[in-house]
Amino acid sequence: MDQQQLRLWRKQIQQELDRTMDFWLRHSHDQEYGGFFTCLARDGAVYEEVKYVWLQGRQVWTYCRLYRTLPRFCRPEILNAAITGGEFLIRHARISADSQKCAFVLTRDGKAMKVQRTVFSECFYVMAMDELWRATGQRKYKEEAVKMMDEIIRWVRQDPSELGRPALPGAVPTNAMAVPMMLLCLVQQLEEADEVMTVKYSEVGSWAVQQIVQHVQRKGKAVLENVSEDGNELPGSLGRHQNPGHAIEAGWFLLCYAVKHQDPELSKVAIQNFMVQPFQTGWDQEHGGLFSFLDVDGHCPTQLEWNMKMWWPHTEALIAFLMAYFEKRDAKLLQQFEKVFEFVFSKFTDPEHGEWFGYLSQEGKVALNIKGGPFKGCFHVPRCLYMCELILDKLLAEKV
């Protein structure tokens, strides 16, 4: 392990995190209504004022996590913006006073515009509220997080009717990996340094891990995004669908769980099946970068953007391979981290304005020069850079 190289990576990552956060702090705050603008042009100009609930929650989480874990971000303006964003969510995220269901899109002043039949707005509401509690010590935020978490679990495991999903005769019951992934992410969030929450959600965490591992198919040769409820491969393009970024992200979620629970077999599955194998099949050997979507049998995926290089799978790969290297000290894992690092810092970053471009063509050219939109906000990039900075700090500290 080259200590000089680790120091160079750490310096570059720290500078990029500072540049990224400066972008959001300067351009995204709605001083009139609270919350955050996420539809931002390359230079930070707001091109659309609607607010996406899951991105509001993600930004509150990011601000609070950085505020309480990295001293240079422990600044009152960051915490105050997070509190303002959290209060905006409490006032406006739910579609009605007697429901925990959240909107997907709000007007600038908080009126519901659109609802999705998923649990993802609610999941990031939980993450936001739990981090607000940790950053402020105000119990009301913890209560908000737990109340919403319990409702999500009920929707996912018992009764999804409030999500607006009627039982249809032709619909095949499906285990979509994104759902147990998010449940595991929430359990890990709520359990952090909290024995009561660890006991409360232990079974949910175990269930989520079992559900995720079911997606390893084809005798361990592929991770499929959708399987049947009993863990078998589904027919058609739905069953053949692969999402390399999701698989890799699930890998580091599973690795965190395996380390905490001292489960070496799960560690192997997390690294080999969910990181290494999806990376090998998902990496574009001609142009570099991870494909967004693949078909396990080699058919052209039905998603029009399948061959684009999006920002978030690469952030997940950086986290996953650096974390895996820290745990296993296998030089091949660090080589994969370096491969992704070189691609990311030559293609996605924008030294002039800060933050990353989110959408590249297959050849690696900027396809959309926006910095934020309905799906890209203040989350994947800063979370990646923050986590990589902490892991590099640990690696460098070992040699002091």
Phi, psi and omega in degrees: 000121182275108182297324179296320179294319177300318179295322179295316177299315182298317179298314182294320179293317179298314179297321180291322177297316179298319181292320180296313182292326177299323178301310183289323179294328182277327193246341195259350187280130174267101185287342183272312186251350185087169183078194190227142167277133177241347177273087187241137177286179182305320183269006179096357179296139180280120180254354178202131187265355180295159184235128180266122189300318182294328178284330173298313179297320179297320182289322175300314178302312183299313181299314183292318181297316179292320180302318187264355183239338179240115187306325183291344177258005179278073185235141185300326182293331178287314179296318180298320178294322178295317179297315178300318178295319179295319179293325175300317179295315180300320182287325195236343190295320184287147182282341177202164183291335183257019180222147173271352181296131182259153172289163172266319181233137175240154167293170180304322182267008168103014178273134181296134179245326186207144177236139173256151180272048180227181180248012191283325173301316181293323180299317182282341169296315179300312182299319180297313184292321179294319178291324176299319176300316182293325182281328186253336186078005181277118187298332183300328180290321176298318179297321176299316182297313183292318179300316179290319179301315181296326178289320177301314180300318179297316179298317186286321190253345184233301190218100181273009189300326182291343177283350179083034181249091178290150176287121182249141187296332182264358183281134179265124176304127190230141170261097177274127190299332182301328184288304177296330174303312181293323177298318178295318178301317180292319178300315179296324176296310186288330183282342188306116178052035183220098185295324180298313179292327178299316178292316185299319188250015181301314183294323179296319178298316179297317178299315182298319179299314179300319180294321180292315183297334177301341183280353172284115186232183178055047179057040176085005185268352184207148169253119180259139186291329182230131173227172177289167181296336177261015171084025178251160180291142179264154178282163173078186183294330176300316181286332181275354188293132176234142178230092186305320181297318179296317180300316181293319177297317176301327180299315181282333170300312181295322180295319176302315180296316182296319179295315181297321184262009177051057183242091184295328179294318177295325176302317180297315179298316181302315185280308186285313186278325186258345178248295189296308184295312177297328178292318181296318181279334184270347183279131179284108185291338181274312187250351183082162180090162181268132171295151179284317182218150177221163172249126188298335179264007176087004174290158175293125178299153182280343179287127184297333183265018190303325184263005174289156174255106182265155185297317195289323176301329181286326175295321180293324179293321177299312178300310188299311185286327177289320177296316180296320177297318179301321182281323189249340181056039174267117185301332180296327178291322178291328176295323177292320175302314181297321180299314179291318181304313182296321178294313184299311186282353174258346187241316190267330188286156180226088182300335183288314186246346183088169187062177182250149164293147185259339192224114178247155171289173179300327181283353178095015177266149181296120180266321176233126184267009175291155177256344178205159181194210180293338185239341181248119179222205181273080182206287189301315182293305180296324178298315179300309184296320179297313182293319178294322177300316181294319180294318178296322176301317180295318179296317180290327181293335181294337184259002182287000000 
